[in-house]
Amino acid sequence: MILTNNNFKIDVTSEIGSLRTLLIHSPDSGLGKVVPSKAQDWLFEDIVHLDTMRKNEYDYYVKLLLYFLDPDKIKGKLNQVENDSERSFFKPDNAAFHASNQVIEIQTLLADILQQDDIREKLVASVCAIESCNYRLQEQLIDTDPVELAKIFISGSLSTEEMIFAPIPNLIFSRDIGIAVNNHMLLNKPAKKARFRETLLARYIFFNHPLFAAYSNNILEIPETAQHFLRPGEDNLEKTTLEGGDVMMVSPQHLLIGCSERTSISGANEAIKLLFDNDVVKKVTIVKIPHKRDYMHIDTVFTQVKRDTWVLLRSLAIAEVPVEEQEPISWFTDKKSKERPEIVQFEKDEKPRLFGCIEDLLADISENDLQSGKKTKFIYSGNNTFPFDAREQWTDSCNLLAIKEGVVLGYDRNDKTVEAFKQNGFDVIRVNDLLQKFESGELNPQEMKDTLILMPSAELSRARGGFHCMSMPLLRDKVV
C-alpha cells in the first residue's frame, strides 16, 4: 500500500519551530557489513554493532519522534514494543511497522515508487550503471519484489550472505540528501562517491512519489558548473558539492550554507543562484569553516536550541583574541594551527555583508531575524573546558535536533555539555525515563519546555553524526 497523506505539506521556515513531519532512515543491515578496511571510504571512523544501535539506541529515537509527532502510533504500545525482541514495530518491511504519516521512513517511499514498472526499470538501470552490475543481474533485479528491491538498493545485499554492491550506511543521515527551504526542496550533491546512490534514490523518490506530487515544480537540483568536465584538478573547490548538514533554514527568508570539507564554494554559489532565481529566500549567509574531519559540516559546530539560544564550539565560533592579550605561546599556536571562519551574507541586488565571527552571526539571526527581544545566549561544547570542548564536539555535542523550541535531543555521553545546559536553566532527562512518563500520562510532550533529552549513543556516536544529521524536517510550525 503506497503511503498517502491528504494533509501533507512541505514548509520549513526555521530550525526550532515545532516539528510536524520528517524523513528518517532506520539503521539497515548494510551498517552491519562495514569492514575496517573500507570504513573510511564509506565515511565511517569505526565499525558499529548493528543490533545494539537498532534496539538500544535508534529505536528510542523513533519512539520519541512518534510520541511528539504521531502519538496514536505509539501510545499504549510502548511496553509491547519493549518486550518484542525482534522490534518488528520499527522494521519498514514488516507487517507490524508503524507506517506513520509524520515520521516517514525513506525505505517505505522507495518501495512505493518501485511498484511502478517504468520507475523500477529506470532506477534498476541507473543503479546498475553506477555500480557496474552485469546485464543478467540487472534483469534479475527488475523482476524482484519492490519491497525487497528497496532493501537491496540500500543495503547492497541480495540475500543475507550475498552482497552485490557496497552498502550506503550514511543514509541514516537523511538530512544530507535534501533540505526543505520554505515550501521548496533543495536536493543536494554529495562530495563523496560513497553517497552517490543516496542522491540517485532521493531524486527518484521526490520526483515520483505521489506524496510530493503537488511540489513537483518546487524541487530544486544543484547543477554542475558549465563545462565542469573540462576543468582541471580534483580539489573540492573545483567540484560542485552541497550536503544538507551545511544548510540551515534559520528564519523565513534566511538560509545558512556552510562551505566545509563536504560543501564547496561552487556548490554554495549554485545554490544561491537557484534560490534567488526562484524567489525562495531573500538572504543567504555563507559560513566558510576549515576543511577538517573534526567539523565536516556546520551543524557539527553549531545548532539552534531556542530563538535566543544556540549550542556551539566556542573555539571556532568567537572572534580572534587580540595578540597582546595572549601569552606568547598562544600567539604561535593560533597562527600555526587555527583558521577562522569567513562569513559573508548575500541579499539579492544588495552589497554583501561581512560578519567577524559565528557568534556575531547567530546573535544577529536571533535578535534581528527572529526578533527574540533578548540578548543571545550560547551554550558551549564541553562547557568550554579543555579538552572536553573538542572531545565532546567530536561526539556531536553541537549536533542537536530541536523537536520544538527549547526541547532538543542530544547524546548522553557529552557530560560537560550537559552541565552547561543545566547551568543555562534546562532540565535534563534520559529518554527511557521520559518515554515512561509519556506512556503513563505523567508528562505531555506538547507541554514540555527547555529540556535536553539524553539519547543512548555508544554505537550511534561511532558513525560521526547526531540527531540533527539523522533528520530531514519537511514541516515545522512557524515561530511566532
C-alpha positions as CSV (number, residue, x, y, z in Angstrom):
1,M,0.0,0.0,0.0
2,I,1.5,3.3,-1.1
3,L,1.9,5.9,1.7
4,T,-0.5,8.8,1.2
5,N,-1.4,11.8,3.3
6,N,-4.1,14.2,2.1
7,N,-2.8,16.8,4.6
8,F,0.8,16.5,3.6
9,K,2.8,19.8,3.3
10,I,6.3,20.9,2.9
11,D,7.0,24.1,4.9
12,V,10.2,24.7,7.0
13,T,10.9,28.3,8.0
14,S,13.2,27.7,11.0
15,E,15.4,25.3,12.9
16,I,13.2,25.4,16.0
17,G,9.5,25.5,15.1
18,S,7.6,22.5,16.4
19,L,8.4,19.6,14.2
20,R,5.4,18.0,12.5
21,T,6.8,15.8,9.6
22,L,10.2,14.5,8.9
23,L,12.0,11.8,6.9
24,I,14.3,9.3,8.6
25,H,16.1,6.1,7.7
26,S,16.4,3.4,10.4
27,P,19.8,1.6,10.6
28,D,19.7,-1.2,8.0
29,S,21.8,-4.4,7.5
30,G,24.3,-2.6,5.4
31,L,25.6,-0.8,8.5
32,G,26.4,-4.2,10.0
33,K,28.6,-5.0,7.0
34,V,31.0,-2.1,7.1
35,V,34.5,-3.5,7.4
36,P,37.6,-1.8,8.9
37,S,39.4,-1.7,5.6
38,K,36.6,0.2,3.9
39,A,35.2,2.2,6.8
40,Q,36.8,5.5,5.9
41,D,35.9,5.1,2.2
42,W,32.3,4.7,3.4
43,L,32.8,7.8,5.7
44,F,32.9,5.9,9.0
45,E,35.6,6.2,11.6
46,D,34.8,2.9,13.1
47,I,32.6,-0.2,12.7
48,V,29.3,-0.4,14.7
49,H,27.4,-3.1,16.3
50,L,24.1,-3.1,14.4
51,D,21.8,-4.8,16.9
52,T,22.9,-2.5,19.7
53,M,22.4,0.5,17.5
54,R,19.0,-0.6,16.5
55,K,17.5,-2.0,19.7
56,N,19.2,0.0,22.4
57,E,19.7,3.4,20.7
58,Y,17.9,4.3,17.4
59,D,14.6,2.7,18.5
60,Y,14.4,5.2,21.3
61,Y,14.7,8.0,18.7
62,V,11.8,6.6,16.7
63,K,9.6,6.1,19.8
64,L,10.3,9.6,20.9
65,L,9.5,11.1,17.5
66,L,6.2,9.2,17.4
67,Y,5.2,10.5,20.9
68,F,5.7,14.1,19.7
69,L,4.6,13.8,16.1
70,D,2.2,10.9,15.8
71,P,1.2,9.7,19.3
72,D,-1.6,7.4,18.1
73,K,1.0,5.1,16.5
74,I,2.9,4.6,19.8
75,K,0.5,5.3,22.7
76,G,-0.3,2.1,24.5
77,K,2.3,0.1,22.6
78,L,5.4,1.1,24.5
79,N,5.6,-1.9,26.8
80,Q,4.5,-4.3,24.0
81,V,7.4,-3.0,21.9
82,E,9.8,-3.2,24.8
83,N,9.0,-6.9,25.1
84,D,9.4,-7.7,21.4
85,S,13.0,-8.9,20.9
86,E,12.6,-8.6,17.1
87,R,11.5,-4.9,17.3
88,S,9.2,-5.6,14.2
89,F,7.3,-2.5,15.1
90,F,10.2,-0.4,13.7
91,K,11.2,-2.5,10.7
92,P,10.0,-0.8,7.5
93,D,9.4,-4.1,5.6
94,N,7.4,-5.8,8.5
95,A,3.6,-6.1,8.7
96,A,3.7,-4.5,12.2
97,F,5.7,-1.4,11.0
98,H,4.3,1.8,12.5
99,A,3.8,3.4,9.0
100,S,3.4,6.9,10.3
101,N,2.5,9.7,8.0
102,Q,4.6,12.1,10.1
103,V,7.7,10.0,10.9
104,I,8.3,8.9,7.4
105,E,10.7,6.1,6.5
106,I,12.7,6.6,3.3
107,Q,12.8,2.9,2.6
108,T,9.0,2.9,2.6
109,L,8.9,5.7,0.0
110,L,11.4,3.9,-2.1
111,A,9.4,0.6,-2.1
112,D,6.3,2.6,-3.0
113,I,7.8,4.1,-6.2
114,L,9.3,0.7,-7.2
115,Q,5.8,-0.7,-7.6
116,Q,5.6,1.3,-10.8
117,D,7.1,-0.8,-13.6
118,D,8.6,2.1,-15.6
119,I,10.2,3.6,-12.5
120,R,11.6,0.2,-11.3
121,E,13.2,-0.4,-14.7
122,K,14.7,3.1,-14.9
123,L,16.0,3.0,-11.4
124,V,17.5,-0.5,-11.7
125,A,19.3,0.6,-14.8
126,S,20.6,3.7,-13.1
127,V,21.8,1.8,-10.0
128,C,23.4,-0.9,-12.1
129,A,25.2,1.6,-14.3
130,I,26.8,3.4,-11.4
131,E,27.6,0.1,-9.6
132,S,28.9,-1.7,-12.8
133,C,26.5,-4.6,-12.5
134,N,26.3,-7.2,-15.2
135,Y,23.3,-7.5,-17.5
136,R,21.8,-10.7,-16.1
137,L,21.9,-9.2,-12.6
138,Q,20.1,-6.1,-13.9
139,E,17.3,-8.4,-15.4
140,Q,17.1,-10.2,-12.0
141,L,16.7,-7.0,-10.1
142,I,13.9,-5.7,-12.4
143,D,11.9,-8.9,-11.5
144,T,12.5,-8.5,-7.8
145,D,9.6,-7.7,-5.4
146,P,9.6,-3.9,-4.8
147,V,9.8,-4.1,-1.0
148,E,12.8,-6.5,-1.3
149,L,14.4,-4.4,-4.1
150,A,14.3,-1.3,-1.9
151,K,16.2,-3.2,0.8
152,I,18.7,-4.4,-1.8
153,F,19.3,-0.8,-3.1
154,I,20.0,0.4,0.4
155,S,21.9,-2.5,2.0
156,G,23.7,-3.8,-1.1
157,S,22.7,-7.3,-0.1
158,L,20.9,-9.7,-2.5
159,S,20.5,-12.1,0.4
160,T,21.7,-12.4,4.0
161,E,25.1,-13.7,2.8
162,E,25.5,-12.3,-0.8
163,M,26.4,-8.7,-1.4
164,I,26.2,-7.4,-4.9
165,F,27.4,-3.8,-4.3
166,A,28.5,-1.6,-1.4
167,P,26.0,-0.6,1.2
168,I,25.1,3.1,1.7
169,P,25.4,3.2,5.5
170,N,25.2,7.0,5.6
171,L,21.6,7.0,4.6
172,I,20.8,7.2,8.3
173,F,22.0,10.8,8.0
174,S,18.9,11.7,6.0
175,R,19.4,15.5,6.2
176,D,22.3,15.4,3.9
177,I,20.4,14.4,0.8
178,G,17.8,17.1,0.8
179,I,16.6,20.2,2.7
180,A,13.2,21.8,2.9
181,V,13.5,25.6,2.3
182,N,10.2,27.2,2.9
183,N,7.9,25.2,0.6
184,H,10.7,24.1,-1.7
185,M,13.0,21.0,-1.6
186,L,16.7,21.6,-2.3
187,L,18.2,18.3,-3.4
188,N,21.9,18.1,-2.7
189,K,25.1,16.9,-4.4
190,P,27.4,14.8,-2.1
191,A,31.1,15.3,-2.0
192,K,32.0,11.6,-1.7
193,K,31.3,8.7,-4.1
194,A,30.0,6.6,-1.2
195,R,26.9,8.8,-1.1
196,F,26.1,9.0,-4.9
197,R,23.5,6.2,-4.7
198,E,21.7,8.0,-1.9
199,T,21.3,11.1,-4.1
200,L,20.0,9.0,-7.0
201,L,17.4,7.3,-4.8
202,A,16.3,10.7,-3.3
203,R,15.8,12.2,-6.8
204,Y,13.6,9.3,-7.9
205,I,11.6,9.5,-4.6
206,F,11.0,13.2,-4.7
207,F,10.1,13.4,-8.4
208,N,8.0,10.2,-8.5
209,H,6.3,9.6,-5.2
210,P,2.7,10.8,-5.0
211,L,3.3,12.3,-1.6
212,F,5.4,15.0,-3.3
213,A,3.3,15.4,-6.5
214,A,1.9,18.9,-5.5
215,Y,5.5,20.1,-5.1
216,S,7.0,18.9,-8.4
217,N,7.7,22.5,-9.5
218,N,9.3,23.3,-6.2
219,I,12.1,20.7,-6.3
220,L,15.4,22.3,-7.0
221,E,18.5,20.3,-8.0
222,I,22.0,21.7,-7.7
223,P,23.6,21.7,-11.2
224,E,27.2,21.3,-12.1
225,T,29.1,24.4,-13.2
226,A,29.2,24.8,-17.0
227,Q,31.8,22.6,-18.7
228,H,32.9,21.2,-15.4
229,F,34.3,18.1,-17.1
230,L,36.9,20.3,-18.8
231,R,38.2,21.9,-15.6
232,P,41.5,20.6,-14.1
233,G,42.0,19.1,-10.7
234,E,40.0,17.1,-8.3
235,D,40.2,19.6,-5.5
236,N,36.9,20.2,-3.5
237,L,37.0,23.9,-4.7
238,E,36.6,22.7,-8.3
239,K,33.7,20.3,-7.6
240,T,30.1,21.4,-7.2
241,T,29.1,19.8,-3.9
242,L,26.5,20.5,-1.3
243,E,25.4,18.4,1.7
244,G,22.4,19.1,4.0
245,G,24.5,19.2,7.2
246,D,25.8,22.5,5.7
247,V,22.3,24.0,5.2
248,M,20.2,25.6,7.8
249,M,16.8,27.4,7.4
250,V,17.2,29.8,10.3
251,S,14.3,32.2,9.5
252,P,11.6,32.5,6.9
253,Q,13.7,34.4,4.4
254,H,17.3,33.5,5.6
255,L,19.3,30.4,4.8
256,L,22.8,29.5,6.0
257,I,25.1,27.5,3.8
258,G,28.4,26.2,5.2
259,C,31.5,25.7,3.0
260,S,33.3,22.8,4.6
261,E,35.0,19.5,3.9
262,R,31.8,18.4,2.2
263,T,30.3,21.5,0.6
264,S,32.3,23.5,-1.9
265,I,32.3,27.2,-2.8
266,S,31.0,26.2,-6.2
267,G,28.1,24.3,-4.6
268,A,27.2,27.2,-2.4
269,N,27.3,29.6,-5.4
270,E,25.0,27.4,-7.5
271,A,22.6,27.1,-4.5
272,I,22.4,30.8,-4.1
273,K,21.6,31.3,-7.8
274,L,18.9,28.7,-7.7
275,L,17.3,30.1,-4.5
276,F,17.4,33.7,-5.7
277,D,16.2,33.0,-9.2
278,N,13.2,31.0,-7.9
279,D,12.5,33.6,-5.1
280,V,12.7,31.0,-2.4
281,V,14.6,33.2,0.1
282,K,15.8,36.8,0.2
283,K,19.1,36.3,2.2
284,V,21.8,33.6,2.2
285,T,24.8,33.6,4.5
286,I,27.9,31.6,3.7
287,V,29.9,30.3,6.6
288,K,33.3,29.0,5.5
289,I,34.8,26.7,8.1
290,P,38.2,24.9,8.0
291,H,38.2,21.8,5.8
292,K,38.8,19.3,8.6
293,R,37.2,16.0,9.5
294,D,36.7,17.4,13.0
295,Y,34.0,19.7,11.7
296,M,32.7,18.2,8.4
297,H,29.5,20.3,8.3
298,I,28.5,23.5,10.1
299,D,25.9,21.5,12.1
300,T,28.8,19.8,13.8
301,V,29.9,23.3,15.0
302,F,26.6,24.9,16.0
303,T,22.8,24.2,16.1
304,Q,19.9,26.3,17.4
305,V,18.1,25.4,20.7
306,K,15.7,28.4,21.1
307,R,15.2,31.6,19.3
308,D,17.7,33.3,21.7
309,T,19.9,30.2,22.4
310,W,22.5,28.2,20.4
311,V,24.9,25.4,21.2
312,L,28.3,25.7,19.6
313,L,32.1,25.0,19.7
314,R,33.4,28.3,21.2
315,S,37.0,27.9,20.0
316,L,35.8,28.1,16.4
317,A,32.9,30.5,16.9
318,I,34.4,33.6,18.6
319,A,36.4,36.4,17.1
320,E,40.2,36.0,17.4
321,V,41.6,37.3,20.7
322,P,44.0,40.2,20.1
323,V,47.6,39.1,20.3
324,E,48.5,41.4,23.1
325,E,46.1,39.7,25.4
326,Q,47.6,36.3,24.9
327,E,50.7,34.6,26.2
328,P,53.5,34.3,23.5
329,I,53.0,30.5,23.2
330,S,49.3,31.1,22.4
331,W,50.1,33.5,19.6
332,F,52.3,31.0,17.8
333,T,49.9,28.1,18.4
334,D,47.0,30.1,17.0
335,K,48.9,31.4,13.9
336,K,50.1,27.9,13.0
337,S,47.1,25.8,13.6
338,K,43.9,27.8,13.5
339,E,41.8,29.0,10.6
340,R,39.0,31.4,11.4
341,P,35.6,31.0,9.7
342,E,34.8,33.5,6.9
343,I,31.2,34.7,6.9
344,V,29.6,36.6,4.1
345,Q,25.9,37.4,3.8
346,F,24.2,37.9,0.4
347,E,20.9,39.6,-0.4
348,K,19.6,39.8,-4.0
349,D,20.8,43.1,-5.6
350,E,22.4,44.2,-2.3
351,K,26.0,44.7,-1.3
352,P,27.4,41.7,0.7
353,R,27.7,42.0,4.4
354,L,30.6,40.6,6.5
355,F,30.5,39.1,10.0
356,G,33.5,38.9,12.2
357,C,32.7,35.6,13.8
358,I,30.0,32.9,14.1
359,E,28.7,34.3,17.4
360,D,28.0,37.7,15.8
361,L,26.1,36.0,13.0
362,L,24.0,33.9,15.3
363,A,23.2,36.8,17.6
364,D,22.1,38.8,14.5
365,I,19.7,35.9,13.5
366,S,18.2,35.6,17.0
367,E,17.9,39.3,17.7
368,N,17.0,40.7,14.2
369,D,15.6,37.9,12.0
370,L,13.7,36.2,14.8
371,Q,13.1,39.3,17.0
372,S,14.0,37.4,20.2
373,G,13.9,40.6,22.3
374,K,16.7,39.2,24.4
375,K,20.5,39.1,24.4
376,T,21.6,35.9,22.6
377,K,22.9,33.1,24.8
378,F,25.5,30.5,23.9
379,I,25.8,27.0,25.4
380,Y,29.3,25.8,24.7
381,S,30.5,22.3,23.8
382,G,32.2,20.7,26.8
383,N,31.2,23.7,28.9
384,N,34.1,25.5,27.1
385,T,36.6,23.4,29.1
386,F,39.7,21.9,27.5
387,P,40.0,19.1,26.5
388,F,36.3,18.3,26.8
389,D,35.2,21.0,24.3
390,A,36.9,19.3,21.4
391,R,36.2,15.7,22.7
392,E,32.5,16.3,23.0
393,Q,32.2,18.2,19.8
394,W,33.7,15.1,18.1
395,T,30.9,13.1,19.6
396,D,28.3,15.6,18.4
397,S,27.6,17.8,21.4
398,C,26.7,20.6,19.0
399,N,24.6,18.5,16.6
400,L,21.2,18.7,18.3
401,L,17.7,18.3,16.9
402,A,15.0,20.7,18.1
403,I,11.7,18.8,18.2
404,K,10.1,22.1,19.4
405,E,11.6,25.4,20.6
406,G,13.7,24.6,23.7
407,V,13.3,20.8,23.5
408,V,16.3,19.2,21.9
409,L,17.8,15.7,21.5
410,G,21.5,15.0,22.2
411,Y,23.8,12.2,23.1
412,D,24.1,11.0,26.7
413,R,27.9,10.8,26.6
414,N,28.7,14.5,26.5
415,D,28.8,15.2,30.2
416,K,30.3,18.6,30.3
417,T,27.9,19.9,27.7
418,V,25.1,18.6,29.8
419,E,26.4,20.6,32.7
420,A,26.4,23.7,30.5
421,F,22.7,23.1,29.6
422,K,21.8,22.8,33.3
423,Q,23.7,26.0,34.1
424,N,21.6,27.7,31.5
425,G,18.3,26.6,33.1
426,F,17.5,23.5,31.1
427,D,16.0,20.4,32.6
428,V,17.8,17.2,31.6
429,I,16.1,13.8,31.3
430,R,17.1,10.4,29.8
431,V,14.9,9.2,27.0
432,N,13.9,5.9,28.7
433,D,12.6,7.7,31.7
434,L,10.8,10.3,29.5
435,L,9.0,7.7,27.4
436,Q,7.6,6.0,30.6
437,K,6.3,9.4,31.8
438,F,4.7,9.9,28.4
439,E,3.1,6.5,28.4
440,S,1.7,6.9,32.0
441,G,0.4,10.4,31.2
442,E,2.7,12.0,33.9
443,L,4.1,14.3,31.2
444,N,2.6,15.7,28.0
445,P,5.1,16.1,25.1
446,Q,3.4,19.2,23.9
447,E,3.7,21.0,27.3
448,M,7.5,20.4,27.6
449,K,9.8,23.4,27.8
450,D,13.6,24.0,28.0
451,T,14.7,20.3,28.1
452,L,17.7,18.4,26.9
453,I,16.7,14.8,26.2
454,L,19.6,12.5,26.5
455,M,19.7,9.6,24.0
456,P,21.9,6.5,24.3
457,S,24.9,6.8,22.0
458,A,27.6,4.2,22.3
459,E,27.2,2.9,18.8
460,L,25.4,5.9,17.1
461,S,28.3,8.2,18.0
462,R,30.8,6.0,16.2
463,A,29.0,6.9,12.9
464,R,30.0,10.6,13.4
465,G,26.6,12.2,13.3
466,G,24.0,13.4,15.7
467,F,20.2,13.8,15.6
468,H,20.4,16.9,13.5
469,C,22.1,14.8,10.8
470,M,19.5,12.0,11.3
471,S,16.5,14.1,10.4
472,M,15.1,15.7,7.3
473,P,12.4,18.0,8.5
474,L,9.6,18.6,6.0
475,L,7.1,20.5,8.1
476,R,7.6,22.7,11.1
477,D,5.3,25.2,12.8
478,K,6.2,28.8,12.2
479,V,8.0,30.6,15.0
480,V,5.8,33.4,16.2
